Amino acid sequence: KGTKPPKKTIRTTRSELSEEQKQEIKEAFDLFDTEGNGQIDAKELKVAMRALGFEPKKEEIKKMIAEADREGRGVIEFPDFLELMTIKMAERDPREEILKAFRLFDDDNTG
C-alpha cells in the first residue's frame, strides 16, 4: 500500500514577507474591516486585494473564502488573509510587475 500525501491546506506554503509587506497587508485588511471585528466578507476581500495590487476574479474570491472559512460564515479572518496574500505575493512575477508599472508611464507606447 502506498501512503497518501498529506492533505493540503492553505498553511503549507510559507515564504517570508518583509515587515513592511506584512504591515501593508494588515493596513489593507483593517481598511475594509469596517466593523472592526477582525473579519472581512467576499466583497471586502476583493477590494482589499485590489488595494494590494491584485485583480481577483469572482471565482478566485469564492475559492479563497471557501479555503479559509472553516466555520462556513462567508468571512475571512486576518491570519488567513495574511497567509493567502503571502502566497499571492510569492506568485507574483517581479519582471511582469515592473513591466506593468512601466506601461503606466509609457503613454505613447514608445518603450
C-alpha positions as CSV (number, residue, x, y, z in Angstrom):
1,K,0.0,0.0,0.0
2,G,1.2,3.4,-0.9
3,T,0.9,6.2,1.6
4,K,-1.3,9.1,0.8
5,P,0.2,12.5,0.5
6,P,-0.7,14.9,3.4
7,K,-3.9,16.8,2.9
8,K,-3.0,20.2,1.5
9,T,-4.1,23.2,3.5
10,I,-3.6,26.9,2.8
11,R,-0.9,26.9,5.5
12,T,1.6,24.7,3.7
13,T,3.2,27.4,1.6
14,R,5.1,30.0,3.6
15,S,7.5,32.4,2.0
16,E,8.8,35.2,4.2
17,L,7.4,38.7,3.7
18,S,9.2,41.8,4.9
19,E,7.8,43.6,7.9
20,E,6.8,46.4,5.5
21,Q,4.8,44.0,3.3
22,K,3.1,42.5,6.4
23,Q,2.2,46.0,7.5
24,E,0.8,46.8,4.1
25,I,-1.4,43.7,4.2
26,K,-2.6,44.5,7.7
27,E,-3.5,48.1,6.7
28,A,-5.4,46.8,3.6
29,F,-7.3,44.4,5.8
30,D,-8.1,46.9,8.5
31,L,-9.2,49.5,6.0
32,F,-12.0,47.1,4.8
33,D,-12.8,45.5,8.2
34,T,-15.5,48.1,8.6
35,E,-17.0,46.6,11.8
36,G,-13.5,46.2,13.4
37,N,-14.2,42.6,14.2
38,G,-11.2,41.0,12.5
39,Q,-13.2,39.7,9.6
40,I,-14.0,40.7,6.0
41,D,-16.5,39.3,3.6
42,A,-16.1,38.4,0.0
43,K,-16.9,41.9,-1.3
44,E,-14.4,43.5,1.2
45,L,-11.8,40.8,0.3
46,K,-12.0,41.7,-3.4
47,V,-11.5,45.4,-2.6
48,A,-8.7,44.7,-0.1
49,M,-6.9,42.6,-2.7
50,R,-7.2,45.4,-5.3
51,A,-5.7,47.8,-2.8
52,L,-2.7,45.5,-2.7
53,G,-2.4,45.5,-6.5
54,F,-4.2,42.2,-7.4
55,E,-7.1,41.8,-9.8
56,P,-9.0,38.9,-8.4
57,K,-11.9,37.2,-10.3
58,K,-15.2,36.4,-8.6
59,E,-14.4,32.7,-8.7
60,E,-11.0,33.2,-7.2
61,I,-12.6,35.2,-4.3
62,K,-15.1,32.4,-3.7
63,K,-12.4,29.8,-3.7
64,M,-10.3,31.8,-1.2
65,I,-13.2,32.3,1.2
66,A,-14.1,28.6,0.9
67,E,-10.5,27.6,1.7
68,A,-10.1,29.9,4.7
69,D,-13.7,29.9,6.1
70,R,-13.7,26.8,8.2
71,E,-16.9,27.8,10.0
72,G,-18.9,28.5,6.8
73,R,-19.8,32.1,7.8
74,G,-18.7,33.6,4.5
75,V,-15.9,35.7,6.0
76,I,-12.2,35.6,6.2
77,E,-10.1,36.5,9.3
78,F,-6.8,38.3,9.3
79,P,-4.4,35.4,9.9
80,D,-6.0,33.6,6.9
81,F,-5.9,36.8,4.8
82,L,-2.2,37.2,5.6
83,E,-1.5,33.6,4.6
84,L,-3.4,34.0,1.3
85,M,-1.7,37.3,0.5
86,T,1.7,35.8,1.4
87,I,1.1,33.1,-1.2
88,K,-0.3,35.6,-3.8
89,M,2.7,37.8,-3.3
90,A,5.1,34.9,-3.7
91,E,3.4,34.0,-7.0
92,R,4.0,37.5,-8.4
93,D,6.4,37.7,-11.3
94,P,8.7,40.7,-10.5
95,R,9.6,41.2,-14.1
96,E,5.9,41.4,-15.0
97,E,5.2,43.8,-12.1
98,I,8.0,46.1,-13.4
99,L,6.6,46.0,-17.0
100,K,3.1,46.8,-15.7
101,A,4.4,49.8,-13.8
102,F,6.4,50.9,-16.8
103,R,3.4,50.7,-19.1
104,L,1.5,53.1,-16.8
105,F,4.0,55.8,-17.7
106,D,4.7,54.9,-21.3
107,D,1.7,56.8,-22.7
108,D,2.8,56.8,-26.3
109,N,4.0,53.2,-26.3
110,T,7.5,54.1,-27.4
111,G,9.2,51.9,-24.8
